Amino acid sequence: MTAGYSYRKSPCLFLVAEDVILSSYLAYALARIAARAADPLAIKLDAALLTLMGISSASFVGSPLILSTKRDREPDDGVIDKATALADDPQLAANRQGTLYANPSISDARVTDMFQGDEVGNTMQLDLAKVQMFFFTIVSALAFLALVVANLVSGNPDFSTLPALSPGIVTALGISHAGYLSSKGLNHTPTQ
């Protein structure tokens, strides 16, 4: 068994909220500097944005913690044989980490890995928890960016407050991330 990174994780998705919010903060700060604001970094963040960053960070930390409990479990031999055939990966048994699937090398990682299961038993299957989290995250990020860009091009010289997201979007993202983490906790691979 290999140690270390499994090349199947997609931490970039968890960091979208932080990246979008902090980039927007930077854009507002630069606009305030250009407008010669007295305190260019005095930009208010809505509580919903901070909550969103907390949800995203909790998933970023929680996902690997949940998956780490599966590294010591041994899958049934039949499951390994079936996954080896489906993944067309003769080295699957040597590369896996417990019940977790691992690509042989980082060069074998694909974008589709973000949407497939993490375990040997579901590695070639679409993981609906990942798909729904991706959808809600991207839609929310694009909606927030649209508000930021609209404010930046409006000519408003103040830029003292980042746009607020509706509580409904934050709630939907919270439920989305909770569903994602719950799915990680389920066992998708029969063990010995």
Secondary structure, 3 states (H helix, E strand, C coil): CCCCCCCCCCHHHHCHHHHHHHHHHHHHHHHHHHCCCCCCCCCECCHHHHHHHHHHHHHHHHHHHHHHCCCCCCECHHHHHHHHHHHCCCCHHHHCECCECCCCCHHHCCHHHHHECCEHHHCCCECHHHHHHHHHHHHHHHHHHHHHHHHHHCCCCCCCECCCCCHHHHHHHHHHHHHHHHHHHCCCCCEC
